[in-house]
Amino acid sequence: MQQDDSLREITERINGWIADREQYPNPLNFILPAYETMWRLVAVTVAHVYRCRGNTLHDIVTAFGQNPTEEQFQSFAEDGQQPSMQAIILEALRLHPPTRHIGRASDVSWWKKLFVPSIEIADIEAVHLSEEYGENTSEFNPMRFCPSHTQGRPDLFAFGHGKLSCIASAWAPMAAAVMVANMIEQMEGASFTLTMGPQIGGRNGWEGWTVENERAGSEYVGC
């Protein structure tokens, strides 16, 4: 049986995208075997950028791809009138949190367990769609993360909260941004044609989405 080297090839290719290896010493090795969460974030971000192609998001992603630094990641262009790459990623995380509900066991006395639920559930999705994050929260709008709009607003709960929050929160947004920028650059430089579907993300959000490689004559269909 011929060994499938797909994972090794993908790992090597993505490793080449990490610009600052000292700050980001190949963290993707920890999650590639269970790649779903990171790639879902990358996929929905790419989809939103293409759907908003008439505005400046595409230019922001391209500029970041040419200069993938922490400063460029956080920079709001045009005197704060255009979102940063970080804001684009945060908005994707707000609308598509990796975990929509988080459960924790209640720490109560044994006799209270008769009256108190044994598990507490945090509805991350409901919080992210609440008015705490501004108006029209079902719409993709990275400018809601402009510093002038975030005063008094809670942080995102995409990575949980407190001492049990996900350790990926420190590096995953930057890593996803690098992957998004490189993916869009590769798609536009290799004769790929993307056809958009009516929705983005979720169980049925990729119906109607296709990516076609005109040179190779192959097509990748969303499911």
C-alpha positions in Angstrom: 0.0 0.0 0.0 1.4 3.4 -0.9 1.7 5.8 2.0 -0.4 8.9 1.9 2.0 11.9 2.4 -0.8 14.5 2.2 -0.4 15.5 5.9 3.3 15.8 5.7 3.0 17.9 2.5 0.4 20.2 4.0 2.5 20.6 7.2 5.6 21.6 5.2 3.6 24.1 3.1 1.9 25.8 6.1 5.2 25.9 8.0 6.6 28.1 5.2 3.8 30.6 5.8 4.8 31.4 9.4 6.9 34.5 9.1 8.1 34.9 12.6 9.2 31.4 13.6 10.7 32.7 16.9 7.4 34.1 18.1 5.3 31.4 16.4 7.5 28.2 16.6 5.3 26.1 14.4 2.2 25.8 16.7 0.2 24.2 13.9 2.0 20.9 14.6 -0.2 20.6 17.7 -3.5 20.8 15.8 -2.9 19.6 12.3 -3.9 16.0 13.1 -7.2 17.4 14.3 -7.3 20.3 11.9 -11.0 21.1 11.8 -11.1 24.1 14.2 -8.4 26.1 12.6 -9.4 25.4 9.0 -13.0 26.2 9.8 -11.9 29.7 10.9 -9.7 30.1 7.8 -12.6 28.9 5.5 -15.2 31.3 6.9 -12.8 34.2 6.9 -11.9 33.6 3.3 -15.6 33.3 2.4 -16.5 36.6 4.1 -13.6 38.4 2.4 -14.8 37.2 -1.0 -18.4 38.0 -0.2 -17.4 41.6 0.8 -15.2 41.9 -2.3 -16.7 45.2 -3.3 -15.2 46.9 -0.2 -11.7 47.2 1.2 -11.3 43.8 3.0 -9.5 42.2 0.1 -6.9 45.0 0.0 -6.4 44.8 3.8 -5.8 41.0 3.5 -3.4 41.5 0.6 -1.5 44.2 2.5 -1.1 42.0 5.5 0.1 39.1 3.4 2.9 41.3 2.1 3.9 42.4 5.6 2.7 39.8 8.1 3.8 41.5 11.3 2.1 42.1 14.6 1.9 45.8 13.8 0.3 45.3 10.4 -2.1 42.7 12.0 -3.4 45.3 14.5 -3.3 48.4 12.2 -6.5 50.2 11.3 -5.8 52.0 8.0 -7.1 55.4 6.7 -7.2 57.0 10.2 -9.3 54.2 11.6 -11.8 54.1 8.7 -10.8 50.7 7.5 -10.6 47.6 9.7 -7.4 45.8 10.7 -6.6 42.2 9.8 -7.1 41.4 13.4 -10.6 42.9 13.4 -11.5 40.7 10.4 -10.4 37.6 12.2 -12.2 38.7 15.4 -15.4 39.3 13.5 -15.1 35.8 12.0 -14.6 34.3 15.5 -17.6 36.3 16.8 -19.9 35.0 14.1 -18.4 31.5 14.0 -17.0 30.6 17.4 -15.1 27.4 17.5 -17.3 26.2 20.3 -20.8 27.5 20.5 -21.5 26.2 24.0 -19.1 25.5 26.9 -20.1 23.2 29.8 -18.5 23.2 33.2 -19.2 21.1 36.3 -20.7 23.1 39.1 -18.6 23.3 42.2 -21.1 23.1 45.0 -21.6 21.2 48.2 -23.0 17.7 47.9 -26.4 18.6 49.5 -26.9 21.5 47.1 -26.6 19.3 44.1 -30.2 18.3 44.7 -31.2 21.9 43.8 -28.4 23.2 41.7 -27.7 21.9 38.1 -24.6 19.7 38.1 -23.4 21.3 34.8 -23.5 25.0 33.9 -23.7 25.8 30.1 -22.4 29.1 28.7 -24.1 29.9 25.4 -21.2 31.6 23.5 -23.1 32.0 20.3 -26.0 33.8 22.0 -23.6 36.2 23.7 -21.7 37.0 20.5 -25.0 37.8 18.8 -26.3 40.0 21.6 -26.5 43.8 21.5 -23.3 43.9 23.6 -21.4 43.9 20.3 -23.3 46.7 18.6 -26.0 46.8 16.0 -26.9 44.2 13.3 -24.9 41.5 15.1 -25.9 38.9 12.5 -24.0 40.8 9.9 -20.2 40.6 9.2 -18.8 44.0 10.1 -15.1 44.0 11.3 -15.4 47.7 12.1 -17.3 46.9 15.3 -13.8 46.1 16.7 -12.4 49.5 16.0 -11.1 50.9 19.3 -13.5 53.7 19.2 -16.4 51.2 19.2 -15.2 48.8 21.8 -15.3 50.9 25.0 -17.3 49.1 27.7 -17.7 46.1 25.4 -16.8 42.6 26.7 -14.0 40.6 25.1 -14.9 37.8 22.8 -15.5 34.4 24.4 -14.4 32.4 21.3 -11.6 30.9 23.3 -13.5 30.6 26.6 -12.8 32.9 29.6 -10.7 32.9 32.7 -8.1 30.4 33.8 -9.6 27.6 31.7 -9.6 29.6 28.4 -7.9 27.9 25.4 -4.2 28.4 25.2 -4.5 29.0 21.4 -6.0 32.5 22.0 -2.5 34.0 22.1 -1.4 32.8 18.6 -4.3 31.3 16.7 -5.7 34.6 15.4 -2.4 35.6 13.9 -1.7 32.2 12.5 -5.2 32.1 10.9 -4.6 35.5 9.4 -1.4 34.4 7.8 -3.1 31.3 6.3 -6.0 33.4 5.0 -3.7 35.9 3.3 -1.7 33.2 1.7 -4.7 31.2 0.6 -6.2 34.2 -1.1 -2.9 35.0 -2.8 -2.5 31.5 -4.0 -6.1 31.3 -5.3 -5.7 34.5 -7.3 -2.3 33.5 -8.7 -3.2 30.0 -9.8 -6.4 30.5 -11.9 -8.8 29.4 -9.3 -12.5 30.4 -9.6 -14.6 30.6 -6.5 -18.4 30.3 -6.7 -20.2 31.6 -3.6 -23.1 29.9 -2.0 -26.0 31.6 -0.1 -24.6 31.0 3.4 -21.3 30.8 5.2 -20.3 28.2 7.8 -22.4 25.9 10.0 -23.7 22.4 9.0 -25.2 23.6 5.8 -23.3 26.8 5.2 -21.1 25.4 2.4 -23.9 24.2 0.0 -23.4 25.9 -3.3 -19.7 26.8 -2.7 -17.2 25.5 -5.2 -13.5 26.2 -6.0 -12.4 25.3 -9.5 -8.8 25.1 -10.7 -9.1 26.1 -14.4 -5.6 24.8 -15.2 -6.0 21.4 -13.7 -9.6 21.1 -14.6 -10.5 20.0 -11.1 -13.3 21.2 -8.8 -13.7 21.2 -5.1 -17.4 21.2 -3.9 -18.6 22.4 -0.5 -20.6 20.1 1.6 
